[in-house]
Amino acid sequence: MKIKCTKIASVTKNAHLPSEVSVTSDFKPESGLLLVVEVLEDKKIYNQLELVSGRLSTLKKGDILAVALGNRKALKGFVGKIPEQLAVGHTIHILNIGGVAGICTSENLKEVGHALSVKVLGAITEGKKVLTIKAFKTFEPHSTLASKIPLIVVSGTCMNVGKTTVACETIKALSQKGFTVAAAKLTGIAALRDTENMKDYGASWSVSFLDAGFTSTVQNESEGVAITKGAIDHLSQYKPDVIVIEFGDGVFGEYGVMEILKDPEIQKNMGAHLGCAHDPMGATKLAEVCEQIGAPLTLISGPVTDNEVGVNFIKKFLNLPALNALTQPQDLFNHLSLPCLKQ
């Protein structure tokens, strides 16, 4: 049976799906399973889908989508999981703008409303094979790290604390100074927006965990370290001067950031670690934890540095530079004490 999709979600990008796909009713739910679903309702907020082109498209009742199964545990957004049982006709939910779908179990109604309901029409096939995004991965997770390229790592207390802004402003400053930059987002849930922004700001190459075949790093914490090492080694083949890595969500979140930051091989390659926080309490704990695990912060950025209240606190009590990526990009660049940046 063939179905024509009206919208193809960005989570499927590496599959290069045509608008008309073959589907089957014979499948079992698993991470990354490619599905065709029908939108069952209209929504007023959080109602857009990021397409494979990167464009955001408003979803309407009756739209036929190509999506992929996955898990999400967002502090500000949806919590959802891959269902244990799934069949044609069942209702599931769109969990993020990238088109990761699952059963929503909790939601921040004020910020995102309820999760958009969709009906399963079938699993996408090629010949007799049911497709998952793992079949289209562009790099393999690695158990050990071969690369010696210096890393600039960006982490934070939680989602929406300015990590992508800090990463992108760092990339821009580096590239404008003549450095060749590769970039990656290696924890979170699949979407193109952040890695495409990294390219817009000057990264020559960018990848995410999606390129390793994962719709998210929730419940894949044990894989997170291997995904990170695989991404670093993959980007290193292009011989960049530096690799900028953003870890989505927070160090204490559900996406495996802590395990990655604890890894000795990754720590050895860290030339700088930029921490992002909303407030002084968050900045204090972030600095404390990162010091304890062997990945000390080089500086603190994010909303806590929006004015002198947070800046003065960080300087006085944490003895760290406090630099706002939007208003002080040059100062932030000057504090990146990597050997490769010394001219």
C-alpha positions in Angstrom: 0.0 0.0 0.0 1.2 3.5 -0.8 0.4 6.8 0.9 1.2 10.3 -0.2 2.6 12.5 2.7 1.8 16.2 2.7 4.6 16.9 5.1 7.8 15.1 5.9 9.3 15.8 9.3 13.0 16.8 9.8 13.6 13.8 12.0 13.5 11.7 8.8 16.1 13.8 7.0 18.7 11.2 6.4 16.2 8.8 4.9 15.5 11.2 2.0 11.9 10.0 1.8 9.8 10.7 -1.3 6.4 12.2 -0.8 4.7 8.9 -1.7 5.9 6.0 0.5 5.0 2.4 0.9 3.6 1.3 4.3 2.8 -1.8 6.1 0.5 -2.7 9.1 3.0 -5.4 10.1 5.4 -3.7 12.5 6.5 -3.4 16.2 7.2 -0.1 18.0 10.9 0.7 18.4 13.0 3.8 18.6 13.4 5.5 15.2 10.6 3.6 13.5 9.4 5.6 10.5 5.6 6.0 10.5 3.0 7.7 8.4 0.4 9.4 10.6 -2.7 11.6 10.1 -3.2 14.8 12.1 -6.5 14.5 14.0 -7.0 18.1 15.2 -6.0 21.8 14.9 -4.0 23.5 17.6 -3.3 27.2 18.4 0.1 26.8 20.0 3.1 24.5 19.5 1.4 23.6 16.2 4.3 23.6 13.8 6.4 20.9 12.2 10.0 21.4 11.1 10.3 19.9 7.6 13.3 18.3 6.1 14.1 21.6 4.4 14.3 23.2 7.9 11.2 25.3 7.2 8.4 25.4 9.9 5.0 24.4 8.6 1.7 24.9 10.5 0.0 21.6 11.1 -3.7 21.2 10.1 -6.3 18.5 10.7 -6.0 16.0 7.9 -2.3 16.5 7.2 -0.5 13.3 6.4 3.0 13.2 8.0 6.1 11.1 7.9 7.5 11.0 11.5 9.6 8.7 13.7 9.0 7.1 17.1 11.0 8.4 20.1 11.1 9.4 23.7 11.1 12.9 25.3 11.5 14.2 28.8 11.4 18.0 28.5 11.3 20.1 31.7 9.4 22.7 29.7 7.4 20.9 27.1 6.2 17.3 26.6 7.1 14.1 28.3 6.5 11.1 26.1 7.6 7.6 25.4 7.5 4.9 22.7 4.3 2.8 23.3 4.7 -0.9 24.2 1.9 -1.8 21.7 1.2 0.0 18.5 -0.9 -0.7 15.4 -2.6 1.0 12.5 -5.5 3.1 13.8 -3.9 3.8 17.2 -3.6 7.4 18.4 -0.2 8.8 19.4 1.2 12.3 19.8 3.7 14.7 18.2 6.3 15.3 20.9 8.5 18.0 19.3 8.8 20.2 16.3 11.2 17.8 14.6 8.4 15.2 14.3 9.4 12.7 17.0 6.2 10.9 18.0 5.1 8.8 21.0 2.6 8.6 23.8 2.5 11.8 25.7 2.4 11.2 29.5 2.9 14.8 30.8 2.7 18.3 29.4 3.4 21.9 30.3 0.0 23.2 29.3 0.8 26.9 29.7 3.8 26.8 27.4 2.9 24.2 24.8 -0.7 23.2 25.3 -1.7 19.6 25.0 0.2 17.3 22.7 -1.1 17.1 19.1 -2.9 13.8 18.4 -2.2 11.8 15.3 -3.5 8.5 14.0 -1.1 5.8 12.8 -1.6 4.8 9.2 1.4 2.5 8.8 5.1 1.9 9.1 7.2 3.1 6.1 8.9 0.3 4.2 11.5 -0.2 1.4 10.8 -3.5 -0.3 9.8 -5.8 2.5 12.0 -4.0 5.1 10.4 -1.8 7.7 12.5 1.4 8.0 14.1 3.1 11.0 16.4 6.1 11.1 19.2 3.8 12.3 19.4 2.5 8.7 20.4 5.9 7.5 23.0 7.0 10.1 26.0 8.9 8.8 28.4 7.9 11.6 28.9 5.1 14.1 29.1 5.5 17.9 32.7 4.8 19.1 33.7 3.1 22.4 37.0 5.0 22.4 38.1 8.5 21.2 40.8 8.7 18.6 40.6 12.5 17.9 42.9 15.0 19.4 41.0 18.1 18.1 40.3 20.5 21.0 36.7 20.8 22.1 34.7 23.8 23.3 31.9 22.4 25.3 28.6 24.2 26.1 26.4 22.8 28.9 23.8 24.2 31.2 21.4 23.8 34.1 18.4 22.9 31.9 16.7 23.7 28.6 16.3 27.3 27.5 19.2 28.8 29.3 21.0 30.1 26.2 23.2 27.2 25.3 22.6 27.4 21.6 23.1 31.2 21.6 26.5 30.7 23.4 27.5 28.0 21.0 26.6 30.0 17.9 28.2 33.2 19.1 31.4 31.2 19.9 31.3 29.7 16.4 30.8 33.1 14.9 33.7 34.6 16.8 36.0 31.7 15.9 35.2 31.6 12.2 35.5 35.4 11.9 39.0 35.1 13.4 39.9 32.6 10.6 39.5 29.3 12.5 37.9 26.4 10.8 35.0 25.2 13.1 33.0 22.0 13.2 30.0 21.8 15.5 27.6 19.3 17.1 24.6 19.0 19.3 24.9 15.7 21.0 22.0 15.4 23.6 18.4 16.3 23.4 15.6 15.5 20.9 15.9 15.5 17.1 15.4 18.7 15.2 17.4 20.5 12.5 17.1 24.1 13.9 20.2 24.1 16.2 22.7 22.4 13.9 21.5 24.6 11.0 22.0 27.6 13.2 25.5 26.5 13.9 26.2 26.5 10.1 24.6 29.9 9.7 27.0 31.2 12.3 30.1 29.8 10.6 30.5 26.1 11.3 31.8 24.3 8.2 30.2 21.0 9.3 27.6 20.1 11.9 26.0 16.9 13.2 23.8 15.6 15.9 22.8 12.4 17.6 20.2 12.0 14.9 23.1 11.4 12.4 24.0 8.4 14.6 20.5 7.0 14.3 18.8 8.3 17.5 15.6 10.3 17.7 16.6 11.4 21.2 19.1 10.6 23.9 16.4 9.9 26.5 16.8 6.3 27.8 20.0 6.2 25.7 22.3 7.5 28.4 24.6 4.6 28.1 24.9 5.4 24.4 25.5 9.1 24.9 29.2 8.8 25.5 29.7 6.6 22.5 27.6 8.9 20.3 29.7 11.8 21.4 33.0 10.1 20.7 31.7 8.9 17.3 30.6 12.4 16.4 33.9 13.9 17.4 35.9 11.3 15.4 33.6 11.8 12.4 34.0 15.6 12.4 37.8 15.3 13.0 38.2 13.7 9.5 37.6 17.1 8.1 40.6 18.5 10.1 38.9 21.5 11.8 40.8 23.7 14.2 38.2 23.2 16.9 34.9 21.4 17.5 32.1 23.3 19.4 29.7 20.9 21.1 26.4 21.9 22.7 24.8 19.4 25.1 21.0 20.0 25.0 18.9 19.9 28.2 20.8 20.1 31.6 23.6 18.4 33.4 21.0 17.0 35.8 18.5 16.2 33.1 17.3 13.0 31.5 19.4 13.1 28.4 22.7 11.7 29.5 24.8 14.9 29.8 26.4 14.1 33.1 27.7 10.7 31.9 29.3 12.4 28.9 31.0 15.1 30.9 32.4 12.5 33.3 34.2 10.6 30.5 38.0 10.9 30.9 38.7 10.8 27.2 36.3 13.6 26.5 37.6 15.6 29.4 41.1 15.3 28.1 40.1 17.0 24.8 38.2 19.9 26.5 39.9 23.2 25.8 37.1 25.2 27.3 33.8 24.5 29.1 31.1 27.2 28.9 28.3 26.9 31.4 24.8 28.5 31.1 22.4 29.2 33.9 19.2 31.3 34.6 20.2 32.5 38.0 22.9 32.6 40.7 21.8 29.5 42.4 21.8 27.5 39.2 25.2 28.9 38.3 26.6 28.0 41.7 25.5 24.4 41.5 26.5 24.0 37.9 30.1 25.2 38.7 30.2 23.0 41.8 29.1 19.8 40.0 31.3 20.3 36.9 34.3 20.9 39.2 33.5 17.7 41.1 33.3 15.5 38.0 36.5 16.8 36.4 35.0 19.1 33.8 35.4 22.5 35.4 33.8 25.6 33.9 35.9 28.1 32.0 33.2 30.8 32.3 29.5 31.3 32.9 27.0 32.8 30.4 23.3 32.6 29.9 20.5 34.8 31.4 22.3 35.0 34.7 24.7 37.4 33.0 22.1 39.7 31.5 23.0 42.4 34.0 25.4 43.3 36.7 23.5 41.5 39.5 24.3 38.0 38.3 27.7 39.1 36.8 28.9 40.5 40.2 27.7 37.4 42.1 29.5 35.0 39.8 32.8 37.0 39.9 32.6 37.5 43.7 31.4 34.1 44.9 32.4 31.7 42.1 35.6 33.4 41.0 34.7 32.8 37.3 34.4 35.1 34.3 30.7 36.0 33.7 30.2 36.9 30.1 27.0 37.4 28.1 27.2 35.9 24.6 24.9 38.4 23.0 26.5 41.6 24.4 30.1 40.5 25.0 31.0 38.0 22.2 34.5 39.4 21.8 35.2 39.1 25.5 33.9 35.6 25.5 36.2 34.7 22.6 39.2 36.2 24.5 38.6 33.8 27.4 38.8 30.6 25.3 42.3 29.6 26.3 42.8 26.9 23.7 46.3 26.2 22.3 44.8 26.4 18.8 43.5 29.9 19.5 46.8 31.4 20.4 48.0 33.5 17.4 
